[in-house]
Amino acid sequence: MKNFVEELRWRGLLHDIMPETEEYLLKNKTAGYIGFDPTADSLHIGSLVQIFILKHFQLAGHNPIALIGGATGMVGDPSGKSAERNLLDEATLAKNIAGVKAQLERFLDFDETADNKAELVNNYDWMKDISLIDFVRDTGKHITVNYMMAKDSVKKRLSSESSVGMSFTEFTYQLFQGYDFYHLYKEKNCMLQMGGSDQWGNITTGTELIRRKARGKAYAITVPLVTKADGTKFGKTEGGNVWLDAARTSPYKFYQYWLNASDIDAEKYIKIFTFLDKETIENLIEKHKEAPHVRLLQKTIGEEVTVMTHGKAAYENAIKASNILFGKSTADDLKTLDEQTFLDVFDGVPQATITEEDIANGLDIVDAFASKSNFLKSNGEVRRSLKENSISVNKEKVQEGFTITEKDLIANKYVLLQRGKKNYFLLKTI
C-alpha cells in the first residue's frame, strides 16, 4: 500500500488524525468515505479538496466511497453555520444528487472491474425505512446528550449572541452522520471517514457509535479548510461561487480563477489541486520564483484542474479566449467561441443593439461606431480614427468604406468593435 497519510502530509492536507490511523492504512486495504451535501445540483471548487482526497485514497490502493447526503441534506449540518439552512424537498434533492454524481464520475474511477473501484452511495437509501422509534431506541441510546453538547459545532451555536439558537433538527445531525459511518462500517467494511476540519466532531461521533454499538474500531482524518492569503474566501469571486458545472461557471472563468491566484496561494494550490509528484512540484516552484511574471504555477494549476473538470477541449477553448484579450487573435478565433464564453471574456463591455435589417443591408463602419452605438461621439471622430488605423472589427483592422454584414456575426448575434488596444464595444442584433 502507498502511504496515503504521508501523501496528505507533504501536500499540506492533514489537519486532525485519529491515533493508529496511518499504521492501519499501511497494513490494510480498506474503504473510506467522504460525505457531500447535495444543496445544489453542482459542486463548487470548495468541494474539490474532498474530491482530491478521495482520489489520493484510491491512488493509494484503497476503495473510496462518495456519500451523497440525500437524507442528511433534509436535516442540515450546523457545522460552520450561524443560522439554520432551508431544508430541501425530495424532488430538488433528486435533481441535485444526479448533478453531483455526474461530476464525481469525472474524477474517481467507478469501473466495476477495478480492484479498488470507487462507489457512490446515498444515505437516503438506508435512512428512509428507519422509524423515529427505531432510531432513538437503537442508535440514540448509545450517544449521550453530554457527549453531543460538547461538540464545537453545537457549543458555538448555543453560545452565540443570535436569539435563533439551534433547532432539534440540527442538533440531531451528528447522530445521523454517525449512523452513516456505522452503516458503512457494517455493510461496506468502511473503516475510515474523512472530511474538512469543521467535520471532526461529526466524524468522531461516528467512531464513537461504532465503538459503543458495534464494539468495533474505526478511524478518522480531517483536512484543513483552504483559505486565501489575502483573507478573502477561497472559491468565491465578485460573481459568487466558482462552480464545477460549465453552465454555472464557464470553463473560461473557471480557468481565470486559477490564473488570477496570488503567488503565495499558487504555491499552496499546486500541491492541493494537482496530482503532480513532489519532485515535479518543487521544480515548478523553483522555476516560478526565477520568473514569477510568467505565472508558471498558476498556468500549470489552471491547466491541470480545468482539464480534469471540463476536458481538454474546454481548456484549449479557455486558453484561446484568454488570448483574445491578452494576445494575438483573429476574427476566426472569436467565431469559434460559444456565446457564454464570448460574453464572459467581454464581461462589462458596453453594448448597443442593432436590427437584423441593419446587418442584412450592410452596416457602414462610420454608422456602426457613431450613430448606431455612440461608441465614438461623431462621424468625424470615427473617420479620424480610421485614418489613424486604430479601428478594428472582430479584432481585425478595417478602413473607411468597410461594411458589417452577417458573415461578421459572432455566435450569430454579436459584433466586436474596437478602438486602439483596450477600448471595446459590443453590437448585439435583435
N, C-alpha and C positions, 0 to 999 in steps of 0.2 A: 504494500500500500504506500502511496505517496503521502508525505506529511502535510495533510490539509491545514492543520493548525499553524505550522511554520509558514505555509504559503500566505495565510491571512496575516500573520505577524509581520513579515517583511513588507507587505503591501500597506501596512497601517490599518488593517481591517479587523483588529482584535481588541475588544473592549473588556468584556467580562467572560470568564470561562469557569465552568464548574470543575473542581478538583478531579483528576484522573481522566478527564475527557481526552486529552491528547494521547495518552498511553492507550486508552481503549480503541481509539480510531486507528492507531498504527497497527494494532494486532487483530482488529475485527472489521470485516466488510459489513456495513450496516446501512440502514435507511435513515435519512434525516430530513426534516421538513421546515419550511417557512410558510407562514400564512400571508395571504394577500387579501386586502379589504376591497370588495367589489363596489366601491362607492361611485364609480364611473365606468363607462364602457371602454375606457382606455387607462392604462397605467401611465404615469409620467416619469421623468428621469430620476426622481427621488426613489422610485422603485427599482431602478437599475442596479443599485447596490445589492439588494436582496437577490435579484436575478443572477448577478455575477457570483454571489456567494454560492448559490445552488449549482452553478456551472463549475466552479472550482471544486465543489464537493464531488460532482460527477467525474471531473477530470482526475481526481484523486482515487477513483475506483469505487466510490460509494453510489448508492441509489438516492437521488434527490426526489423529494415529494413536494410539489407545489400545492398548497391547500388554499382553495378559494373559499372565503368565509360566507357562504350562502346563508347560513344560519346566524352566525355572529354578526354578519352585516345588518341583520334585522335588529340587533341589540345595540351595537355601537360601542367601540372601545374608548374608555375615558382617558387612556394614557396620552399625556401631552396636550389634552384638550381643556379649555377653560369653560366650555359650555357643551351641553348635550347636542349631538348632531340629529338631523332629521332621519327618521327611520324609513327604510325603503320597502316598497311593496314587492310581491313575488315577480310580477311581470318585468319591472325595472331591474331587479336582481338578475333575472334570467338573461336579459339583454347585456347587462354589464359583464356577467360571467363569460358569455360567449366571446365578447371582445377581449377580455383579459387572457382567456385561453389561447386565442389566436396569436397574441403577442408573445406569450411564454414559449410557444412552439417554435419561434424563430431562434431562440437561444438554447433551449435544452433538447437533448436527444431522447425522443419518446419512442424510438424504434423498439418494437416488441421483442426483436431477436437479440437486442443488446443485453449483455450480462449485467450491466449497471444502468438499465434504462431509467428514464425519468417517469414520474407518474403524476397525474393531475387528479386531485380528489376535491369534493365539495362537501363540507361538513353538514350541509342541509340533508344530505342523503342518509346520515345516521342520526341526526338530531330530530328529524321531523316525526319519527314514530315514538319518541320518548315522551311520556306524560310528565306533567309537573310533579305529580306524586312520586313517580318512579325516580325522577331526577333528584329531588330533595332527599328521598329515602336512601338511594343507592350511591349518590355522589356527594350531596351536600353535607351529609353527616361526617364525612372524612376530613373536611376542612373547617376549622373553627372561624367564627367571626373575628376573634382577636387576630388570627393569622391574616385574614383578608384586610382588616383595618390597618395593619402595619405596613402595607404596600405603599410605596411613594405615590403611585397614581391616585390612590384613594385619599391619602393624607393631604396631598396638595389641594385636591378639590374641596375637601371638608374644611380645611383651614383657610381657604381663600376668602377674600372680602366679599365675593359675589353672594348675593342672597339666594341665588338659584339652588346652590347645594348640589347634591348628586342623587339621582333617582335610583330606586331599587334595581331598575333595568340595567343601568350602567354598573352598579355595584356587583351584579352577578356575572359581569362579563368575564372576569378572571376564572370563574368556575367553568364557564362554557369553554374557554380556551384551554383550561386544564384538562377538561374532559376530552377535547380533541386529541391532545397528546396521549392521554390514557388509551383512547380508542385505537390510535395508530400504533401504539406500543403493543397492544394485544393483537390487532388484526394484520399489521404490516411489519412487525418486528422492528418498529421505528424507535431507535434508542436516543435520538438527538433532535432537539428543537433549536432553531437559530432565529435571529431577528435583530432589530435595531436595539440600541442600548435602552430605549424607553420601554422595551418589552420584557426586561429582566424579571420584573415582578410577576407578570402573567406567565412567563415561561417556567419560573421556579414553582409556581402553583401547580403546574403540570407534573414536574418531577416529584413534588411532594404527594400529589394524588396517586401517582404510580407507586411510590414507596408505601403509602398507607393502604391503598385499596388492592394493589396487585402484589405487594411485598417484593417489588422489583426496584431496579436501579436504572435511572435514565440520566441523560447529560444535557448540558445547555451551553450555548455560545451566543454572545451578542457582539454586534459590530458598532463602531462609533457612528453617530449621526453626522453626515457630511455637512460641513459649513464652508462659507467663503471667507477669504482673508479680509475683505472689506466690511464684513459684518452683515451683508445682505443675505437673504435666504437662498440656498442652493436650489436650482431648478425653477426659479422664478424670474420673469422678466417684467417689463412695464405692461406687457400684454397679458400677464398671468402665467400659469403653469406651462412648462415645456413638455408636451405630451409625446408618447410613442406612436400615436395614431397620426398618420400623414394628413388626414382630413382636419385634424385639430391644430397640429403644428407641422407646417410643410417641411420636407427634408432640407430645404434651403435654410429656413430659420433654425431648424434643429442643428445643422452643421455650424451655422453662425454662432450659436450659443457657445459651443466648444471653442471655436476660433477666437472668440472675444474674452476667453478666460485670462486672468492675470497670470504672470509668470509663476508667482508663488502657488496659485491654485493648480496650474498646469503640472507642476512637479508632483503634486499630490494626486491629481486626477489620472495621470499616466499609469500609476500603479493600481488605482481602483477600477478604472473603466476600460482597461485593455487586458488581454491575456498574454502580452509580450513578456518574455522571461526577464529575470533580474539583470543579467548582463546587458541585454539589449536596451533596457530602460535606463540603466546607469550610463551607457554610452550616449543615448539620446539626450539625457540631461546635461552631460558634459558638452556636447556639440551645441546644444541650445544656449548654454552660458557663453560660448565663444561668439555667437551671433544672435542675440535674443530678438533682434528686429525681424529675422526671418520667420520667427514663430514656429519653429520646427516641432516643439512639443504640442502646441495647440493644433497644428495641422495633422499630426500623427493621431492624436486622440480623436479629432473630428472624423478622420477617415475610418479608423477602427470602429467607432461606435455607430457612425452613420451607415456603414456597410452592413453591420450586424443587425441594425434596427430596420433599415429600409431597403437594403440591397445595393449592389454595385452600380446599377444604372441610375438609381436615385442619387447616390453620392456623386457620380460624374455630372449629373444634371445640376447639383448644388454647386459644384466647382465652376461649371460653365456660368451659372447665374452670378456667382461671386465675381468672376472675371468681367462681367458686363459693366460693373461699376468701377472696378479697380484695375482692369487690364484691357487688352485689345480684344474687341469682339465685333461681329458683323451683324447685318440685318438677318442673315440666315441663322446665326446663333440665337438671336432674340426669338425668332419664329419657332424654334424647337422647344421653347419653354411652355409649360402648361400655364393656364390663366392664373392659378393661385400663386405659383412661384413668381411669375412676372409681376403680379401685384405686390408680393412680399418684397421683391427687390426694390420696387419703386414706391414703397410704403411712405406716405406723407407728401408725395409729389403732387402739386396742384393739378386739377383736372378740369376739362370743359367738355361739353357734349356737342356732337355734330350729328347730322342725319345721314342715313344710308344714301339718300339722294345726293348729298354733298359729295360723297365719295364716288358715287356712280358717275357723276358728271365730271369728275376730276377736280380736286380742290387745289387752287393755286397756292403756292407756298407762302406768298405775302398775306393772303387772306387767312391762312391757317395760323400764322404767328400773330396776326393783329386782330382783325375784326371777329374771327371765329373763336378766339381763345383769350385775347387780351394778354397773351404771354409777353409780347412787346407792345409798347404804347402806341406806335403808329406805323403806317406803311413805310414811311421814310426811315424809321429806325430799323425795320426789317431789311430794307434794301441796303442800308449801310452795312449791316451785319453780314449780308450775303456777299458784298464786295470784299469784306474782310475775311471771307471764307470761314466764318465762325458758326454757321448754321448747319445742323445735321437733322436728318430724319431717320429714325431707327438706327442711330449710331453711324450713319454714313453721310459725308458732306454732300450738300446739294447747292445748286446755283439758281439764280433768278430764272423763272420760266418753268421750274420743276412743278409738277402737279402730283398730288397724293391720290392714289386710286386703290381699288380693292386689293390689289396684289401687295400693297404695303401694310395691310392689316395684320396685327399680331393677335393670335387667338381669336381671329375673325372679328375683332371689335376695337382694338387699340392701335394708336399711332404714337410713337415716342418722339417728341420734339426736343431739340437740344440747342442751347446757345453756349458756346465755349465748352469748357470741360465739365462743369459741375451744375449748370442750370438746366433742369429738366422740366418737361410739361407733358401731360398725357391728354390726348384727344380720345374720346370714347364715343363710338357710334351707337345711336339708339334707333 
